Amino acid sequence: MLRYLSDPQLRQQITRATNKAEAYNGYTKWLHFGGDGYLRSRDPELQEKAVKFLDLMANSIIFSTTVDMTDTLRQMAAQGWELSPNDIAALSPHRRDNVLRFGDYDTATLHIPPGPYDSALGLPADRL
């Protein structure tokens, strides 16, 4: 076991995975603003519902942020910006500046399903 843990590449991979999990956990705690991330109920069913709702909300916001970031990257590429893999890899969908935690949200159009979304970044391979 120690031989495997002394492998720098494996340690780096473990650190990256741990950092991603910690970033997600910190993000969900920040989103769970009503109780500082603590579950107040002792009822296991209510706790499970709260965790599932928070996870759904966090994933929805992360997806929306990722879609917005992808659209922005496409616009930048169309304008002639050079986008490197290192720059794109440094981006995080755990942004907070685009989330209105206490803001007013328009719910009048929630019944309208979104159109299809092309998830491919669509940049020329020679530019990445």
C-alpha positions in Angstrom: 0.0 0.0 0.0 2.8 2.4 0.9 4.4 1.8 -2.5 1.3 2.9 -4.3 0.8 6.0 -2.0 4.4 7.0 -2.7 3.6 7.4 -6.4 3.4 11.1 -7.1 1.0 10.7 -10.0 -1.4 8.7 -7.8 -1.1 11.3 -4.9 -1.8 14.1 -7.4 -4.9 12.2 -8.7 -6.2 11.6 -5.1 -5.6 15.3 -4.2 -7.5 16.5 -7.3 -10.5 14.2 -6.5 -10.5 15.3 -2.9 -10.3 19.0 -3.8 -13.3 18.6 -6.2 -15.3 16.9 -3.4 -14.4 19.6 -0.9 -15.3 22.3 -3.4 -18.7 20.7 -4.0 -19.3 20.3 -0.3 -18.4 23.9 0.4 -20.6 25.1 -2.4 -23.6 23.1 -1.1 -23.0 24.4 2.4 -23.0 28.0 1.1 -26.2 27.3 -0.8 -27.8 25.9 2.3 -27.9 29.4 3.8 -30.9 28.9 6.1 -29.1 26.8 8.7 -25.4 27.2 8.0 -25.5 23.8 6.3 -26.8 21.9 9.3 -29.8 19.7 9.3 -32.1 20.8 12.1 -34.5 17.9 12.1 -33.8 14.5 13.7 -36.3 12.8 11.5 -34.3 10.7 9.0 -37.0 11.0 6.3 -36.9 14.8 6.5 -33.1 14.8 6.6 -33.0 12.7 3.4 -35.4 15.0 1.7 -33.4 18.1 2.7 -30.1 16.5 1.4 -31.7 15.4 -1.9 -33.3 18.8 -2.4 -30.0 20.6 -1.7 -28.1 18.2 -4.0 -30.7 18.8 -6.8 -30.5 22.6 -6.3 -26.7 22.6 -6.3 -26.5 20.4 -9.5 -29.1 22.6 -11.2 -27.1 25.7 -10.5 -23.9 24.1 -11.5 -25.4 22.9 -14.8 -26.8 26.4 -15.5 -23.4 28.0 -14.7 -21.7 25.4 -17.0 -24.0 26.2 -19.8 -23.4 29.9 -19.4 -19.7 29.4 -19.3 -19.7 27.2 -22.4 -21.7 29.8 -24.3 -19.2 32.5 -23.2 -16.3 30.4 -24.3 -17.9 29.9 -27.7 -18.5 33.6 -28.0 -14.9 34.3 -27.1 -13.6 31.8 -29.6 -15.8 33.4 -32.3 -14.3 36.7 -31.5 -10.8 35.3 -32.0 -9.7 34.8 -28.4 -7.2 32.0 -28.0 -8.4 29.5 -25.4 -5.9 27.1 -24.0 -6.7 23.8 -22.2 -5.0 25.1 -19.1 -7.3 28.2 -19.0 -10.4 26.1 -19.5 -9.3 23.5 -16.9 -8.9 26.3 -14.3 -12.6 27.3 -14.6 -15.0 26.1 -11.9 -18.8 25.7 -12.1 -18.9 26.4 -8.3 -19.2 30.2 -8.9 -21.2 32.3 -6.4 -21.4 35.7 -8.0 -24.2 34.6 -10.4 -26.4 33.1 -7.7 -29.0 35.4 -6.1 -29.5 33.6 -2.8 -32.0 36.1 -1.5 -33.1 37.6 -4.9 -36.4 37.6 -6.7 -36.8 34.9 -9.4 -39.3 35.0 -12.2 -41.2 31.8 -12.1 -43.8 32.7 -14.8 -42.0 30.7 -17.5 -41.0 27.6 -15.5 -43.6 25.6 -17.3 -41.8 26.1 -20.6 -39.3 23.3 -21.2 -35.8 24.4 -22.4 -34.7 23.6 -25.9 -32.1 21.0 -26.7 -28.6 22.0 -25.7 -25.4 21.0 -27.6 -22.8 20.3 -24.9 -19.8 20.2 -27.3 -17.6 23.3 -27.0 -17.1 23.2 -30.7 -13.6 24.8 -30.8 -11.2 23.8 -33.5 -8.9 21.0 -32.3 -5.8 22.9 -33.3 -6.7 25.7 -30.9 -6.9 23.4 -27.9 
